[in-house]
């Protein structure tokens, strides 16, 4: 089992209702894209909202194929708007 820390920012934080949490991932979730799908299924507030979110693992932006490791810190960062 892999345990990771999730950090939520801006609209994702508002949707989830907390700034961070530590989770244990099921065995079928190993990559960032699998994590995204898992989160949309297990957190109704995130359903359909993660397509535009960027993921950073251990403070480095990664693509969906990035493989997660035990102890990783994963930040979910939605696009910034404003002017």
ABEGO torsion letter per residue (X at the ends): XBBBBBBBBEAAAAAAGBABBBBBBBAABABAAAAAAAAAAABAAABGAAAABBBBBGGBBBBAABBBBBGBBBBBBBBBBEX
